[in-house]
Amino acid sequence: MALENGEQLEGSWLIGADGARSAVRRATGIEFEGFTWPERFLVLSTPFEFADAIPGLADVTYYADPEEWFFLLRVPGLWRAMFPVAAEVSEAEIASDAFAAARMARIIEGRGGYEIRHRTLYRVHQRVAQSFRQGRVLLAGDAAHINNPLGGMGLNGGVHDAVNLAGKLAQVIQDGAPDSLLDHYDRQRRGVTVEHVQRQTIANKQNLEAKEPEAQRAFRDRMREAAADPVKAHAYLTGISMIASLRRAEEIA
Ligand SMILES: Cc1cc2nc3c(=O)[nH]c(=O)nc-3n(C[C@H](O)[C@H](O)[C@H](O)COP(=O)(O)OP(=O)(O)OC[C@H]3O[C@@H](n4cnc5c(N)ncnc54)[C@H](O)[C@@H]3O)c2cc1C
């Protein structure tokens, strides 16, 4: 493999863990199947302490709203607020202080004047590599799959890939296991990425933006039922924490 500085590296195996625009994935020609959402996501970070202004605010909070959902996340010293931005809004308008102020004004009625420390605009994709293996090349993390950030599953899925792949590769290299074991990596990790992570993150977005009163009611009813019943709560939490996806991967032959 040639590095950007021209240096050549040789090895028996190559793991493409080089992010969504993976040069390794592109070099293999493996398709990155899926779609890109028309709207972009805008992240605005402020030092304003929302927890003082909103009693009981959790560190990760999603606000469902048919007109414009938003999401609040506490990070060290700051709160990040995330908003969808329609495809037709220009980047110049999004970069304006007035646009940021209008988005932030949705969080607490009547409050403005937020100091904005960071502003980042993302394109949002739901894509999974057609295969996580091509011969001695393997894909992991965002190089293999990307999803919208609602539910916080992208990085976690990459860690699950790394743990699964490292164990299998060690068996192949050190213990002489057949390299078909690495096809099992593909079946397990690609399988649960499609079945679980893609499905769940798409559903998370649709639940936040649901416009039909019936769909909104159904979502709230499901949440209420899960909160009221320990068995349902457990099932719900094992799903969104991705523990269920690890258990499912274990079942894949
Ligand atoms: C707004 C937002 C919020 C998110 N929130 C969450 C969350 O709450 N929870 C969660 O689990 N995930 C979240 N994610 C997703 C998470 O950030 C990614 O899934 C994760 O960072 C992917 O890790 P990675 O190592 O696969 O890829 P990356 O983090 O992209 O790392 C790839 C690395 O490869 C390097 N690289 C690339 N090309 C080359 C090359 N040619 N040569 C050498 N090096 C190269 C890059 O410099 C980089 O260091 C979020 C993403 C976004 C955009």
The ligand as an SDF file (V2000), in Angstrom:
LIG
                    3D

 53 58  0  0  0  0  0  0  0  0999 V2000
  -22.4310   15.0710   14.7570 C   0  0  0  0  0  0  0  0  0  0  0  0
  -22.0120   13.6710   15.0680 C   0  0  0  0  0  0  0  0  0  0  0  0
  -22.3410   13.1180   16.2930 C   0  0  0  0  0  0  0  0  0  0  0  0
  -21.9780   11.7980   16.5950 C   0  0  0  0  0  0  0  0  0  0  0  0
  -22.3430   11.2850   17.7960 N   0  0  0  0  0  0  0  0  0  0  0  0
  -22.0380   10.0060   18.0780 C   0  0  0  0  0  0  0  0  0  0  0  0
  -22.4170    9.4260   19.3360 C   0  0  0  0  0  0  0  0  0  0  0  0
  -23.0390   10.0840   20.1740 O   0  0  0  0  0  0  0  0  0  0  0  0
  -22.0990    8.1270   19.5770 N   0  0  0  0  0  0  0  0  0  0  0  0
  -21.4400    7.3690   18.6530 C   0  0  0  0  0  0  0  0  0  0  0  0
  -21.2120    6.1650   18.9110 O   0  0  0  0  0  0  0  0  0  0  0  0
  -21.0360    7.8970   17.4680 N   0  0  0  0  0  0  0  0  0  0  0  0
  -21.3090    9.1860   17.1680 C   0  0  0  0  0  0  0  0  0  0  0  0
  -20.9160    9.7260   15.9810 N   0  0  0  0  0  0  0  0  0  0  0  0
  -20.1950    8.9040   15.0180 C   0  0  0  0  0  0  0  0  0  0  0  0
  -18.7000    8.7780   15.3610 C   0  0  0  0  0  0  0  0  0  0  0  0
  -18.1140   10.0530   15.4640 O   0  0  0  0  0  0  0  0  0  0  0  0
  -18.0150    7.9520   14.2720 C   0  0  0  0  0  0  0  0  0  0  0  0
  -18.7760    6.7580   14.0570 O   0  0  0  0  0  0  0  0  0  0  0  0
  -16.6060    7.5650   14.6740 C   0  0  0  0  0  0  0  0  0  0  0  0
  -15.8090    8.6940   14.9070 O   0  0  0  0  0  0  0  0  0  0  0  0
  -15.9680    6.7080   13.5800 C   0  0  0  0  0  0  0  0  0  0  0  0
  -14.6880    6.2910   13.9920 O   0  0  0  0  0  0  0  0  0  0  0  0
  -13.6760    5.7180   12.9300 P   0  0  0  0  0  0  0  0  0  0  0  0
  -12.4030    5.5170   13.7040 O   0  0  0  0  0  0  0  0  0  0  0  0
  -14.2620    4.5630   12.2060 O   0  0  0  0  0  0  0  0  0  0  0  0
  -13.4940    6.8600   11.8350 O   0  0  0  0  0  0  0  0  0  0  0  0
  -12.8800    8.3290   12.0300 P   0  0  0  0  0  0  0  0  0  0  0  0
  -13.1920    8.8760   13.3790 O   0  0  0  0  0  0  0  0  0  0  0  0
  -13.3030    9.1030   10.8260 O   0  0  0  0  0  0  0  0  0  0  0  0
  -11.3050    8.0700   11.9980 O   0  0  0  0  0  0  0  0  0  0  0  0
  -10.6470    7.7050   10.8050 C   0  0  0  0  0  0  0  0  0  0  0  0
   -9.1780    8.0760   10.9630 C   0  0  0  0  0  0  0  0  0  0  0  0
   -8.4810    7.6570    9.7930 O   0  0  0  0  0  0  0  0  0  0  0  0
   -7.5930    8.6780    9.4070 C   0  0  0  0  0  0  0  0  0  0  0  0
   -7.3720    8.5670    7.9590 N   0  0  0  0  0  0  0  0  0  0  0  0
   -8.2700    8.7550    6.9700 C   0  0  0  0  0  0  0  0  0  0  0  0
   -7.7060    8.5680    5.7740 N   0  0  0  0  0  0  0  0  0  0  0  0
   -6.4020    8.2540    5.9950 C   0  0  0  0  0  0  0  0  0  0  0  0
   -5.3060    7.9400    5.1490 C   0  0  0  0  0  0  0  0  0  0  0  0
   -5.4420    7.9040    3.8100 N   0  0  0  0  0  0  0  0  0  0  0  0
   -4.1240    7.6690    5.7290 N   0  0  0  0  0  0  0  0  0  0  0  0
   -3.9870    7.6760    7.0720 C   0  0  0  0  0  0  0  0  0  0  0  0
   -5.0110    7.9760    7.9320 N   0  0  0  0  0  0  0  0  0  0  0  0
   -6.1910    8.2520    7.3930 C   0  0  0  0  0  0  0  0  0  0  0  0
   -8.3040    9.9670    9.7870 C   0  0  0  0  0  0  0  0  0  0  0  0
   -7.3820   11.0190    9.9270 O   0  0  0  0  0  0  0  0  0  0  0  0
   -8.9390    9.5740   11.1200 C   0  0  0  0  0  0  0  0  0  0  0  0
   -8.0610    9.7700   12.1950 O   0  0  0  0  0  0  0  0  0  0  0  0
  -21.2580   11.0380   15.6450 C   0  0  0  0  0  0  0  0  0  0  0  0
  -20.8970   11.5970   14.4170 C   0  0  0  0  0  0  0  0  0  0  0  0
  -21.2820   12.8990   14.1160 C   0  0  0  0  0  0  0  0  0  0  0  0
  -20.8920   13.4700   12.7730 C   0  0  0  0  0  0  0  0  0  0  0  0
  1  2  1  0
  2  3  1  0
  2 52  2  0
  3  4  2  0
  4  5  1  0
  4 50  1  0
  5  6  2  0
  6  7  1  0
  6 13  1  0
  7  8  2  0
  7  9  1  0
  9 10  1  0
 10 11  2  0
 10 12  1  0
 12 13  2  0
 13 14  1  0
 14 15  1  0
 14 50  1  0
 15 16  1  0
 16 17  1  0
 16 18  1  0
 18 19  1  0
 18 20  1  0
 20 21  1  0
 20 22  1  0
 22 23  1  0
 23 24  1  0
 24 25  2  0
 24 26  1  0
 24 27  1  0
 27 28  1  0
 28 29  2  0
 28 30  1  0
 28 31  1  0
 31 32  1  0
 32 33  1  0
 33 34  1  0
 33 48  1  0
 34 35  1  0
 35 36  1  0
 35 46  1  0
 36 37  1  0
 36 45  1  0
 37 38  2  0
 38 39  1  0
 39 40  1  0
 39 45  2  0
 40 41  1  0
 40 42  2  0
 42 43  1  0
 43 44  2  0
 44 45  1  0
 46 47  1  0
 46 48  1  0
 48 49  1  0
 50 51  2  0
 51 52  1  0
 52 53  1  0
M  END
$$$$
